[in-house]
Amino acid sequence: MSATVKSTSIHPRQKENSGHRRAEALAERIEEGAAGLAAFAEQLSEAEWALPVSATDRRPIGVIVHHVASVYPLEVEAARAIAAGKAVTDVTWDVIANMNAKHALEEAGTSKAATLELLRRNSREAAAAVRTFTDAELDQAAPFSLSFGAPVTAQFVIEDHALRHSWHHLARIRKAVGR
């Protein structure tokens, strides 16, 4: 069995665009997750919007949706730091817990319309920012305190935070409302 290998030259512009395919795929998945969360949240009644998300997390569902929307800029900032080879050491689970508790108090009366607008805007901006990452930046690793100081890649930070966050909370919200 023989194989014929055809050699083709790649135009420099094609090479440049192909370098962002991974970033584009990540950005599309961020948008997909945010759109799924927004679509589900839009269907919630006012009573459901105010339900605690779980027995252990008493934050109302509306506050959880607002939480997802409001942390996109922080998640992208962390990924950018890692992409630049800078260790992220000041973001710990205790810091996150305190930030979430403060956010819950400040946003207790958040409206569905304002929250969904924030979710759409911030997820769109996060996706646009992720689209600018090069493959080399996505592959860059540095210590990350939320991963116990492990040197993780910028792509991991994007996937584990900006991308996964909406999916994670949507699953918890679905469980809370039983659908």
FIGUBA-178281 format. One record per atom (N, C-alpha, C, CB): residue in three letters; y, z, x. Coordinates in steps of 0.2 Angstrom, whole numbers, plus 5000, padded with zeros to 4 digits. Each point is the difference from the previous one (the first is absolute). Glycine has a CB too. Example, Ala and Ser with C-alpha at 12.3 -4.5 7.8 and 13.67 -1.06 7.14 Angstrom:
<rs>
ALA497250395066
ALA500650004996
ALA500650005004
ALA499450064991
SER501149905007
SER500650015004
SER500550034996
SER499749905006
</rs>
This chain:
<rs>
MET499450005004
MET500650004996
MET500650005004
MET499450064991
SER501149895008
SER500650005005
SER500650014995
SER499449935009
ALA501150104994
ALA500650014997
ALA500549965003
ALA499750114996
THR500849865000
THR500549965003
THR500650054999
THR499549884998
VAL500950135008
VAL500650045000
VAL500649955000
VAL499450105006
LYS501049904989
LYS500649965000
LYS500650045003
LYS499549934990
SER500850055015
SER500650035002
SER500649984997
SER499550015011
THR500950044986
THR500649984997
THR500650045003
THR499449974989
SER501250005011
SER500550045003
SER500450034994
SER500149935010
ILE500150134991
ILE500450044995
ILE500750005002
ILE499050074997
HIS501449904998
HIS500750005001
HIS500350075001
HIS500149904993
PRO500450125011
PRO500250075002
PRO500250034993
PRO500449965011
ARG499950014984
ARG500250034994
ARG499450024996
ARG501049935000
GLN498550035000
GLN499450024997
GLN499750075003
GLN499749884997
LYS500350125010
LYS499750065003
LYS500450064998
LYS499749935010
GLU501050064990
GLU500550064998
GLU499850024993
GLU500949965007
ASN499050004988
ASN499950024993
ASN499350035000
ASN500749904996
SER498850075007
SER499350035000
SER500050075002
SER499549895002
GLY501050135003
GLY500050075003
GLY500250054994
GLY500349955011
HIS500050034984
HIS500250054994
HIS499550004994
HIS501249985004
ARG498249984997
ARG499550004995
ARG499850074998
ARG499649895003
ARG500250155002
ARG499850074998
ARG500550044997
ARG499349995010
ALA501350004992
ALA500650044997
ALA500149974993
ALA500650025012
GLU499449924987
GLU500049974993
GLU499550034996
GLU500549905004
ALA498950104998
ALA499450034996
ALA500150074998
ALA499349925006
LEU501050124999
LEU500150074999
LEU500650014995
LEU499650035011
ALA500949934990
ALA500650004995
ALA499849984993
ALA500749975009
GLU498849984990
GLU499849984994
GLU499650064996
GLU500049885004
ARG499650165000
ARG499650054998
ARG500550064998
ARG499049965007
ILE501550054996
ILE500550054998
ILE500349984993
ILE500350035012
GLU499949914988
GLU500349974993
GLU499450014995
GLU500849925006
GLU498650064995
GLU499550014995
GLU499950074998
GLU499449905005
GLY500650144999
GLY499950074998
GLY500650034996
GLY499350025010
ALA501349974992
ALA500650024997
ALA500049974993
ALA500650015011
ALA499249924988
ALA500049974994
ALA499550034995
ALA500449895006
GLY499050134997
GLY499550034996
GLY500250074997
GLY499249945007
LEU501150104998
LEU500350064998
LEU500549994994
LEU499850055012
ALA500749914989
ALA500649994996
ALA499749974993
ALA500849975009
ALA498749994991
ALA499849974994
ALA499650064996
ALA499949895005
PHE499750154998
PHE499750054997
PHE500550064997
PHE499049985007
ALA501550034997
ALA500550054999
ALA500449984994
ALA500050045012
GLU500249904987
GLU500349974995
GLU499750014993
GLU500549925007
GLN498850094993
GLN499750014994
GLN499950074998
GLN499449905003
LEU500850155001
LEU500050074998
LEU500450024995
LEU499650025012
SER500250024984
SER500550034995
SER500450055003
SER499249994991
GLU501350045006
GLU500450055003
GLU499650065001
GLU501049964994
ALA498650065002
ALA499550065001
ALA499649995006
ALA500050024987
GLU499749925014
GLU499649995006
GLU500450005006
GLU499249934993
TRP501450045007
TRP500550005006
TRP500150075002
TRP500649904996
ALA499450154999
ALA500150075002
ALA499450045002
ALA501049994992
LEU498449985007
LEU499450045001
LEU499950025008
LEU499549944990
PRO500350125011
PRO499850015007
PRO499549955003
PRO500350124998
VAL499749865008
VAL499549955002
VAL499350035001
VAL501049945006
SER499050134995
SER499350035001
SER500150074999
SER499649915008
ALA499850134992
ALA500050075000
ALA500350035006
ALA499050004992
THR500949965014
THR500250035006
THR500749975002
THR498850025003
ASP501449934994
ASP500749975002
ASP500350004993
ASP499649935010
ARG500950124989
ARG500350004993
ARG500649965000
ARG499650114999
ARG500649855005
ARG500549955000
ARG499949954994
ARG500350015012
PRO500249984984
PRO499949954994
PRO499949935003
PRO500850074993
ILE498949895003
ILE499849945002
ILE500649965002
ILE499050004992
GLY501650005004
GLY500649975002
GLY500350025006
GLY500249994988
VAL499750075014
VAL500250025007
VAL499649975005
VAL500450114995
ILE498949885004
ILE499649975005
ILE500249935001
ILE499050084996
VAL501149884999
VAL500249935000
VAL500750005004
VAL499449974989
HIS501050075010
HIS500750015003
HIS499850015008
HIS500750044989
HIS498950015012
HIS499850025007
HIS499749945004
HIS499750114996
VAL499949855001
VAL499749945003
VAL500649955002
VAL498950014994
ALA501649985001
ALA500549965001
ALA500550025005
ALA499949974988
SER500250095012
SER500550035005
SER499850005007
SER500450074991
VAL499049935011
VAL499750015007
VAL499949945003
VAL499550114997
TYR500549835000
TYR499949945003
TYR500549995007
TYR499749954989
PRO500950075010
PRO500449995006
PRO499850045006
PRO501049984993
LEU498850085006
LEU499750055005
LEU499349975003
LEU500650104994
GLU499049875001
GLU499449985003
GLU500149945005
GLU499450044989
VAL501149925009
VAL500149945004
VAL500350025007
VAL500249934989
GLU500350125010
GLU500350035006
GLU499550035005
GLU501050024993
ALA498550015004
ALA499450035005
ALA499749945003
ALA499950104993
ALA499949855003
ALA499649945003
ALA500549965005
ALA499449994989
ARG501250015010
ARG500549975005
ARG500050045007
ARG500749954990
ALA499350115009
ALA500050055006
ALA499349985004
ALA500750094994
ILE498849915003
ILE499349995003
ILE500049935003
ILE499450084992
ALA500949875004
ALA500049935003
ALA500450005006
ALA499949964989
ALA500650085012
ALA500450015006
ALA499750045006
ALA501049984992
GLY498450045006
GLY499750045005
GLY500250085001
GLY499849895006
LYS500650134989
LYS500250074999
LYS499650044997
LYS501249965000
ALA498650105002
ALA499650054997
ALA500450034994
ALA499450035011
VAL500349984984
VAL500250034994
VAL499750074999
VAL500249894994
THR500250165008
THR499750075001
THR500350054995
THR499849975012
ASP500850014984
ASP500350044996
ASP499850004993
ASP501049995008
VAL498649974990
VAL499749994993
VAL499350035000
VAL500749894998
THR499350174999
THR499450044999
THR499850004993
THR500250075011
TRP499249964987
TRP499850014993
TRP500450054997
TRP498949965003
ASP501350095001
ASP500550054997
ASP500749984998
ASP499450085007
VAL500849874998
VAL500749974998
VAL499949964994
VAL500350005012
ILE499249964987
ILE499949964994
ILE499950054994
ILE499449915007
ALA500250144993
ALA500050044995
ALA500750034998
ALA498850035003
ASN501649995001
ASN500650034999
ASN500549944997
ASN499950095009
MET500049854994
MET500449954997
MET499849984993
MET500149955012
ASN499350054987
ASN499749994993
ASN500350054995
ASN499049945005
ALA500950124997
ALA500350064996
ALA500749994998
ALA499150085005
LYS501349915000
LYS500749994999
LYS500249944996
LYS500250055011
HIS499449894990
HIS500149944996
HIS499850024992
HIS499849935011
ALA499750104988
ALA499850024993
ALA500550044997
ALA498850005003
LEU501550045000
LEU500650044997
LEU500649964998
LEU499650105006
GLU500649864999
GLU500649955000
GLU499949954994
GLU500250025012
GLU499149964988
GLU499949944995
GLU499650024994
GLU500049925010
ALA500050144988
ALA499750024994
ALA500149964994
ALA500050125005
GLY500649864994
GLY500349974994
GLY500049925001
GLY500650114996
THR499149865009
THR500149935001
THR499849964995
THR499850035012
SER500649924986
SER499849954995
SER499549955002
SER501250024995
LYS498549965000
LYS499549955002
LYS500349935002
LYS499350054991
ALA501349935006
ALA500349945001
ALA500350005008
ALA500349994988
ALA500050075013
ALA500350005007
ALA499550015005
ALA500950064995
THR498549975004
THR499550015004
THR499649935002
THR499850124996
LEU500149844998
LEU499749945001
LEU500449955004
LEU499450024989
GLU501349985010
GLU500549965004
GLU499950025007
GLU500849994990
LEU499250085012
LEU500050025007
LEU499349985003
LEU500750104997
LEU498849904999
LEU499349985002
LEU500049935002
LEU499550084993
ARG500849885003
ARG500049925001
ARG500549995006
ARG499849984988
ARG500750055012
ARG500549985006
ARG499750035006
ARG501050014992
ASN498850055009
ASN499850035006
ASN499349965003
ASN500650114997
SER499049884998
SER499449965002
SER500149935003
SER499450074991
ARG501149905005
ARG500249935002
ARG500350005007
ARG500249974988
GLU500350085013
GLU500350015007
GLU499550025005
GLU501050034995
ALA498550015004
ALA499550025004
ALA499549945002
ALA500050124995
ALA499949845000
ALA499649945002
ALA500449955004
ALA499450014989
ALA501249985010
ALA500449965004
ALA500150035007
ALA500749974990
ALA499350095011
ALA500050035007
ALA499449995003
ALA500850084996
VAL498649935001
VAL499349995003
VAL500049935002
VAL499550094993
ARG500749865003
ARG500049935002
ARG500349985006
ARG500049984988
THR500450065015
THR500349995006
THR499650025006
THR501150014995
PHE498450035004
PHE499650025006
PHE499649955003
PHE499950114994
THR500149895012
THR499549955004
THR499350035001
THR501149955006
ASP498550004996
ASP499350035001
ASP500050055006
ASP499549894996
ALA500950105009
ALA500150055005
ALA500250074998
ALA500249905008
GLU500350094987
GLU500350074998
GLU499450034995
GLU501249955001
LEU498550014995
LEU499550034996
LEU499450035004
LEU500349924991
ASP499650055015
ASP499550035004
ASP500250065005
ASP499549885000
GLN501150135000
GLN500350055005
GLN499750074997
GLN501149935003
ALA498750115001
ALA499850074998
ALA500450055004
ALA498949964998
ALA501250104998
ALA500350065003
ALA499850064996
ALA501049935003
PRO499150135000
PRO499850064997
PRO500350014993
PRO499850055011
PHE499949974984
PHE500250014993
PHE499850064997
PHE500049884998
SER500550175001
SER499850074998
SER499650004994
SER501150045006
LEU499049924989
LEU499750004994
LEU499249985001
LEU501149974993
SER498850005013
SER499349995002
SER499850045005
SER500149884997
PHE500250185003
PHE499850065005
PHE500149985007
PHE499150034992
GLY501449925009
GLY500249985007
GLY499649955003
GLY500450115001
ALA499249864995
ALA499649945002
ALA500449945001
ALA499050044994
PRO500949925011
PRO500449945001
PRO499849954996
PRO500250035012
VAL500149964982
VAL499949954995
VAL500449945000
VAL499650094993
THR500249865005
THR500449945000
THR500550004994
THR499149935005
ALA501550024996
ALA500550004995
ALA499649974994
ALA500949985008
GLN498649974992
GLN499749984995
GLN499650054996
GLN499949895006
PHE499850164997
PHE499750054997
PHE500550044996
PHE499150015009
VAL501550014994
VAL500550044996
VAL500249964994
VAL500450055011
ILE499749894990
ILE500249964994
ILE499450004994
ILE500749925008
GLU498750074995
GLU499550004995
GLU499950074997
GLU499449915006
ASP500650144998
ASP499850074997
ASP500650034997
ASP499250015009
HIS501449964991
HIS500650034997
HIS500349964995
HIS500250075010
ALA500249884992
ALA500449964996
ALA499549964995
ALA500949995009
LEU498649984993
LEU499549964996
LEU499650054996
LEU500049915009
ARG499650134993
ARG499650044997
ARG500350054995
ARG499250005009
HIS501450024992
HIS500350064996
HIS500049984992
HIS500750035010
SER499549914988
SER500049984993
SER499450004997
SER501049945002
TRP498550045002
TRP499349994997
TRP499750074999
TRP499849895006
HIS500350164999
HIS499850075000
HIS500350034994
HIS499950005012
HIS500750004987
HIS500350034994
HIS499849974994
HIS501050045007
LEU499049904992
LEU499849964994
LEU499350034998
LEU500749905003
ALA498850115002
ALA499450024998
ALA500050074997
ALA499549935009
ARG500950114994
ARG500150074998
ARG500450004993
ARG500050045012
ILE500449924987
ILE500449994993
ILE499549984995
ILE501149985006
ARG498549974995
ARG499549984995
ARG499550054998
ARG500149895006
LYS499750154999
LYS499650064999
LYS500350054995
LYS499449985011
ALA501250034991
ALA500450054996
ALA500149984992
ALA500650035011
VAL499549914988
VAL500149974993
VAL499349984997
VAL501249975003
GLY498350035001
GLY499349984998
GLY500049924998
GLY499950124995
ARG500449845009
ARG499949934999
ARG500149965006
ARG500350014989
</rs>
